Amino acid sequence: MELCAPTFIVEEVANALWRAVKLERISEKDAKMALEALGDMKIELHESNWVQASHELNMACKLNLTVYDASYLLLANKTKTSLITADEKLYEKAKQYFKVTYIKEYP
C-alpha cells in the first residue's frame, strides 16, 4: 500500500504527540520513536500552493469542512486514491462526492 498526505501532516502528528506528552499519556521518548517510525513508512508528502489552497477553501465552504480536511480529500482525488478516515463526520459529508473509506469499514 502506498501512502500520501499533505506536508502539514508532519506538524499535525507532531502536535498530537506533543499534546499526548503534555497530558502524560506517553513519554517524550515514545513520541520521538513514533515520529521516527512514521518517517520510516515512506509516506509521499505533497506540497500545496496558493492556487491549491483556493480549491481547498472552496471545497471546505461547499461541504462545511476545515481546509485541512478538504486538502486531504482533494489530494486523494488528485492521486486517484481513497481517503481512509476515522472521522465519521468527514466521511458522511464527503462520501457522495469523493472516494472515502470509513476506517471501521476498512477490510
C-alpha positions as CSV (number, residue, x, y, z in Angstrom):
1,M,0.0,0.0,0.0
2,E,1.3,3.4,-0.9
3,L,0.5,6.3,1.4
4,C,0.4,10.0,0.6
5,A,-0.6,13.1,2.6
6,P,-0.2,16.9,2.6
7,T,3.1,18.1,4.0
8,F,1.4,19.6,7.0
9,I,0.6,16.1,8.3
10,V,4.1,16.1,9.9
11,E,3.2,19.1,12.1
12,E,-0.3,17.7,12.8
13,V,1.1,14.4,14.0
14,A,3.9,16.1,15.9
15,N,1.5,18.4,17.6
16,A,-0.8,15.5,18.6
17,L,2.2,13.7,20.1
18,W,3.3,16.8,21.9
19,R,-0.2,17.1,23.4
20,A,-0.1,13.4,24.5
21,V,3.3,14.0,26.2
22,K,1.9,17.1,28.0
23,L,-1.1,15.1,29.2
24,E,1.3,12.4,30.3
25,R,-0.3,9.8,28.1
26,I,3.0,8.9,26.5
27,S,6.7,9.7,27.2
28,E,8.7,12.2,25.1
29,K,10.9,9.3,24.1
30,D,7.9,7.3,22.8
31,A,6.7,10.4,20.9
32,K,10.1,10.7,19.2
33,M,10.0,7.0,18.4
34,A,6.6,7.3,16.9
35,L,7.8,10.1,14.6
36,E,10.8,8.1,13.5
37,A,8.5,5.1,12.8
38,L,6.3,7.3,10.7
39,G,9.3,8.6,8.8
40,D,10.3,5.1,8.0
41,M,6.8,4.5,6.4
42,K,7.9,6.5,3.4
43,I,4.6,8.5,3.2
44,E,4.7,10.5,0.0
45,L,4.3,14.2,1.1
46,H,2.6,16.6,-1.3
47,E,3.3,20.4,-1.2
48,S,0.5,22.9,-1.5
49,N,0.4,26.3,-3.1
50,W,-1.9,29.3,-3.2
51,V,-4.0,28.0,-6.2
52,Q,-4.5,24.7,-4.4
53,A,-5.4,26.5,-1.2
54,S,-8.1,28.3,-3.1
55,H,-9.5,25.0,-4.3
56,E,-9.3,23.7,-0.7
57,L,-11.1,26.7,0.6
58,N,-13.8,26.3,-2.0
59,M,-14.4,22.7,-1.0
60,A,-14.3,23.5,2.7
61,C,-17.0,26.1,2.2
62,K,-19.1,23.8,0.0
63,L,-19.0,20.8,2.4
64,N,-18.7,22.7,5.6
65,L,-15.3,21.2,6.4
66,T,-12.0,22.5,7.6
67,V,-9.5,23.5,5.0
68,Y,-7.3,20.8,6.4
69,D,-9.9,18.1,5.8
70,A,-10.6,19.5,2.3
71,S,-6.9,19.3,1.5
72,Y,-6.9,15.5,2.3
73,L,-10.0,15.0,0.1
74,L,-8.6,16.9,-2.8
75,L,-5.2,15.1,-2.6
76,A,-7.0,11.7,-2.6
77,N,-9.0,12.8,-5.6
78,K,-5.8,14.2,-7.4
79,T,-3.9,10.9,-6.8
80,K,-6.9,8.8,-7.7
81,T,-6.9,7.1,-4.3
82,S,-9.4,6.7,-1.5
83,L,-9.2,8.8,1.6
84,I,-9.2,6.5,4.7
85,T,-10.6,8.4,7.7
86,A,-11.6,7.7,11.3
87,D,-13.6,11.0,11.3
88,E,-17.2,9.8,10.8
89,K,-18.4,13.4,10.2
90,L,-15.9,13.9,7.4
91,Y,-16.9,10.6,5.9
92,E,-20.6,11.4,6.0
93,K,-20.0,14.9,4.4
94,A,-17.7,13.7,1.7
95,K,-18.8,10.2,0.7
96,Q,-21.2,11.4,-2.0
97,Y,-18.5,13.5,-3.7
98,F,-15.3,11.6,-3.1
99,K,-13.9,8.1,-2.8
100,V,-13.8,7.9,1.0
101,T,-13.5,4.8,3.3
102,Y,-14.5,5.0,6.9
103,I,-11.8,3.2,9.0
104,K,-14.4,1.0,10.8
105,E,-15.4,-0.4,7.4
106,Y,-11.9,-0.9,6.1
107,P,-11.1,-4.5,5.3
